[in-house]
Amino acid sequence: MSASELPWRELDSGTCSIARTMAVLGEPWTVLVVRDLLHGVRRFDDLVAHLGIARTVLSRRLAVLAEAGLVETVEYREPGRRSRREYRPTAACLELRPVLLALMTWGDRHRPGPGGPPVVVRHDGCGAPVALVAECADGHRLAAEDRMRTTPGPGARPAPRAREG
């Protein structure tokens, strides 16, 4: 039986795009570092101060993000000081904005703070709140309760235990 005919539970979960993404974003603090970078906090000391993160942890997270192509470094120098690095989000990092918006929307709904949402994301052009919409390639809007089906793609392969049998 080819991988394209196997049910989900018999596919190698290591080839999953979510698993590969979490290998980059899944460490504690990483998503918050990305959030701050997308909000314009670009300098190491500013990230440390805003996040309250240990310098060693931030250094490791930024190295992983740079290696994965999500941030690029640009040197800058303030008068009388040594050269330092500024961390700028790449196009790949900017594509994570909907992911962060989805996490924020879920958190606002299911983990609300006592005062309500701390921020509202608005379209800079018209000022309307931003809403995420899921739709299929034919333009049908999908709600959380709508049924969806996952089918193996071209990179799917059988799970190691399924191959042995």
For each residue, the residues with C-beta under 8 A, 3 or more apart:
1: 5 6 158
2: 5 6
3: 6 11 152 156 157 158
4: 151 152 156
5: 1 2 152
6: 1 2 3 10 11 152 156 158 162
7: 10 11
8: 11 150
9: 159
10: 6 7 158 159 162
11: 3 6 7 8 15 16 152 156 157 158 159 162
12: 15 156 157 158 159 160
13: 16 19 159
14: 19
15: 11 12 19 20 155 156 157
16: 11 13 19 20
17: 20 21
18: 21 22
19: 13 14 15 16 22 23
20: 15 16 17 23 24
21: 17 18 24 25 26
22: 18 19 25 26
23: 19 20 26
24: 20 21 30 64 65 68 70
25: 21 22 30 31 34 96
26: 21 22 23 30
27: 30 61 64
28: 57
29: 32 33 51 53 57 58 61
30: 24 25 26 27 33 34 61 64 65
31: 25 34 35 100 103
32: 29 35 36 51 53
33: 29 30 36 37 47 51 53 58 61 62 65
34: 25 30 31 37 38 65 70 89 93 96 100
35: 31 32 38 39 100
36: 32 33 39 41 47 50 51
37: 33 34 40 41 42 47 71 87 88 89 93
38: 34 35 89 93 94 96 97 100
39: 35 36
40: 37
41: 36 37 46 47 50
42: 37 46 47 86 87 88
43: 46 47 84 86 87
44: 47 48 55 58 59 62 84 85 87
45: 48 49
46: 41 42 43 49 50
47: 33 36 37 41 42 43 44 50 51 53 58 87
48: 44 45 51 52 53 55 58
49: 45 46 52
50: 36 41 46 47
51: 29 32 33 36 47 48 58
52: 48 49
53: 29 32 33 47 48 57 58 61
54: 57 58
55: 44 48 58 59
56: 59 60
57: 28 29 53 54 60 61
58: 29 33 44 47 48 51 53 54 55 61 62
59: 44 55 56 62 63
60: 56 57 63 64
61: 27 29 30 33 53 57 58 64 65
62: 33 44 58 59 65 66 71 87
63: 59 60 66 67
64: 24 27 30 60 61 67 68
65: 24 30 33 34 61 62 68 70 71 87 93
66: 62 63 69 70 71 72 73 87
67: 63 64
68: 24 64 65 92
69: 66 90 92
70: 24 34 65 66 89 90 92 93 96
71: 37 62 65 66 87 88 89 90 93
72: 66 87 88 90
73: 66 85 86 87 88
74: 85 86 88
75: 83 84 85 86
76: 83 84 85 86
77: 81 82 83 84
78: 81 84
79:
80:
81: 77 78 84
82: 77
83: 75 76 77
84: 43 44 75 76 77 78 81
85: 44 73 74 75 76
86: 42 43 73 74 75 76
87: 37 42 43 44 47 62 65 66 71 72 73
88: 37 42 71 72 73 74
89: 34 37 38 70 71 93 94
90: 69 70 71 72 93 94
91: 94 95
92: 68 69 70 95 96
93: 34 37 38 65 70 71 89 90 96
94: 38 89 90 91 97
95: 91 92 98
96: 25 34 38 70 92 93 99 100
97: 38 94 100 101
98: 95 101 102 132
99: 96 102 103
100: 31 34 35 38 96 97 103 104
101: 97 98 104 105 121 130 132
102: 98 99 105 106 132
103: 31 99 100 106 107
104: 100 101 107 108 119 121
105: 101 102 108 109 132
106: 102 103 109 110 111
107: 103 104 110 111 112
108: 104 105 111 112 116 117
109: 105 106 112
110: 106 107
111: 106 107 108
112: 107 108 109 116 117
113: 116 117 118
114:
115: 118
116: 108 112 113
117: 108 112 113 120
118: 113 115
119: 104
120: 117 129
121: 101 104 129 130
122: 127 128 129 130
123: 126 127 128 129 130
124: 127
125:
126: 123
127: 122 123 124
128: 122 123
129: 120 121 122 123
130: 101 121 122 123
131:
132: 98 101 102 105
133: 141
134: 141 142
135: 139 140 141 142
136: 139 140 142
137:
138:
139: 135 136
140: 135 136
141: 133 134 135
142: 134 135 136 146 148
143: 146
144:
145:
146: 142 143
147:
148: 142
149:
150: 8
151: 4
152: 3 4 5 6 11 156
153: 156
154:
155: 15
156: 3 4 6 11 12 15 152 153
157: 3 11 12 15
158: 1 3 6 10 11 12 162 163
159: 9 10 11 12 13 162 163
160: 12 163 164
161: 164 165
162: 6 10 11 158 159 165
163: 158 159 160
164: 160 161
165: 161 162
